[in-house]
């Protein structure tokens, strides 16, 4: 039964999701693509933040960087090379940011991560207006929505598989110890800076690739579109709702919250940020450890 739940069931679900676009309408395919994107983002965010408990709001900084890399290079390089370049840029940016800031903790890291997104958005806006003389760019790639969906689904599957692999290795154990108590982790011989940096670079590279893969869907991009702070906040809420320190927690939180977000943004366009904020507060206070942890606690109480 354990082997079935660990391998067979996820592979069967992946196969069903892979053939879903063949039978879905355009609207349904759009929903599937959005769900796949946020499952990937939330899972990648949890890869670093889920165990270390470093709440990062820099998701959109890397997501937007990947999208803008495609917008700049799509006419000069083959598409696989564009994706590879975006991944390298994301990894390089994460390396610089990680070396500079991962010694921060708590609210200081949260503030810096949010400021990083705004800084990159303003720098790109300044460069486009003052150097290129434009503000937005067009993306001309011969990719269908199905192609984008399959790429994002593959990236999401790789992200979850990588997270599962890390959970079973010394890196995963080190991240959990750091999340519990950094002082104890340091006295246990764990190299704090190196462990955090590896996880941060991996997560940021995946987020950058997600932005690069999703960008052809927009056709036209500009900083205000691809560096929307809502992406960062939604990613955090989704991961926390399902359980950021669980393998399937981010995916469990991403699916219902994305559908709720789509409904709120379409039916309540003027008030949905307020509702989103209330939802975030509710998740933090009512389910601080996520839905999966809440279910486990309920089972333990029943057994007791």
Residue pairs with C-beta under 8 A, 6 or more apart in sequence:
10 160
14 153
14 157
17 32
17 36
17 153
18 150
18 153
20 32
21 29
21 32
21 145
21 146
21 149
21 150
22 146
24 32
26 145
29 145
29 146
29 149
30 145
31 258
31 259
31 262
32 149
33 145
33 148
33 149
33 152
33 214
33 217
34 258
34 262
35 254
35 255
35 258
35 259
36 149
36 152
36 153
36 156
37 152
37 210
37 214
38 234
38 235
38 238
38 254
38 257
38 258
39 156
39 250
39 251
39 254
39 255
40 152
40 155
40 156
40 159
40 206
40 210
41 59
41 63
41 207
41 210
41 231
41 235
41 238
41 254
42 235
42 238
42 239
42 242
42 250
42 251
42 253
42 254
43 156
43 159
43 160
43 163
43 239
43 250
43 251
43 254
44 159
44 203
44 204
44 206
44 207
44 210
45 56
45 59
45 203
45 207
45 235
45 236
45 239
45 244
45 250
46 163
46 239
46 244
46 245
46 249
46 250
47 159
47 162
47 163
47 166
47 199
47 202
47 203
47 206
48 54
48 56
48 175
48 196
48 199
48 200
48 202
48 203
48 204
49 55
49 56
49 203
49 236
49 239
49 244
50 239
50 244
50 245
50 246
50 249
50 250
51 172
51 175
51 176
51 178
51 179
51 245
52 175
52 178
52 179
52 196
52 199
53 179
54 102
54 105
54 109
54 196
55 109
55 110
55 113
55 236
56 109
56 110
56 113
56 232
56 236
57 110
57 113
57 114
57 117
57 229
57 232
57 233
57 236
58 97
58 113
58 114
58 116
58 117
58 204
58 232
59 117
59 207
59 231
59 232
59 235
59 236
60 117
60 226
60 227
60 228
60 229
60 231
60 232
61 93
61 113
61 116
61 117
61 120
61 227
62 90
62 93
62 94
62 204
62 205
62 207
62 208
62 211
63 207
63 208
63 210
63 211
63 214
63 226
63 231
64 117
64 120
64 121
64 124
64 211
64 223
64 226
64 227
65 86
65 89
65 90
65 93
65 120
65 208
65 211
66 86
66 87
66 89
66 90
66 207
66 208
66 209
66 210
66 211
66 212
66 213
66 215
67 211
67 212
67 214
67 215
67 218
67 221
67 226
68 124
68 137
68 215
68 221
68 223
68 226
69 82
69 85
69 86
69 89
69 208
69 212
70 82
70 83
70 86
70 139
70 141
70 212
70 215
70 216
71 137
71 138
71 139
71 215
71 221
72 137
73 81
73 82
73 85
74 82
74 139
74 140
74 141
74 216
75 140
77 85
79 141
79 143
82 212
83 209
83 212
83 213
86 208
86 209
86 211
86 212
87 205
87 208
87 209
87 212
89 208
90 204
90 205
90 207
90 208
90 209
91 201
91 204
91 205
91 208
93 204
93 208
94 200
94 201
94 203
94 204
94 205
95 197
95 201
97 116
97 200
97 204
98 196
98 197
98 200
98 201
99 193
99 197
101 109
101 112
101 113
102 109
102 193
102 196
102 197
102 200
103 193
104 112
105 182
114 229
114 232
117 227
117 229
117 232
118 227
118 229
120 227
121 223
121 224
121 227
122 223
124 223
124 227
125 135
125 223
128 134
128 135
128 136
128 222
128 223
129 135
135 222
135 223
136 220
136 221
136 222
137 220
137 221
137 222
138 219
138 220
139 215
139 216
139 218
139 219
139 220
139 221
141 216
143 216
145 217
148 213
148 214
148 216
148 217
151 213
152 210
152 213
152 214
155 206
155 209
155 210
155 213
158 206
159 206
160 247
160 248
160 251
162 202
162 206
163 247
164 247
166 172
166 175
166 199
167 247
171 195
171 198
171 199
174 185
174 190
174 195
175 195
175 196
175 199
176 245
177 184
177 185
177 188
177 190
178 185
178 190
178 192
178 195
178 196
179 245
182 192
185 192
186 192
211 226
215 221
215 226
218 225
218 226
230 273
230 276
233 276
233 280
234 257
234 258
234 261
234 276
236 280
237 253
237 257
237 276
237 279
237 280
237 283
238 250
238 253
238 254
238 257
238 258
239 249
239 250
239 253
239 254
240 253
240 283
240 284
240 287
240 288
240 290
241 252
241 253
241 256
241 257
241 283
241 287
241 290
241 291
242 248
242 249
242 250
242 251
242 252
242 253
242 254
242 290
242 291
242 292
243 249
243 250
243 252
243 253
243 289
243 290
243 291
243 292
243 293
244 250
244 290
245 289
245 290
246 290
246 292
246 293
248 292
249 290
249 291
249 292
252 290
252 291
252 292
253 290
253 291
257 279
260 279
261 272
261 276
264 272
264 275
264 276
265 272
268 275
287 293
287 294
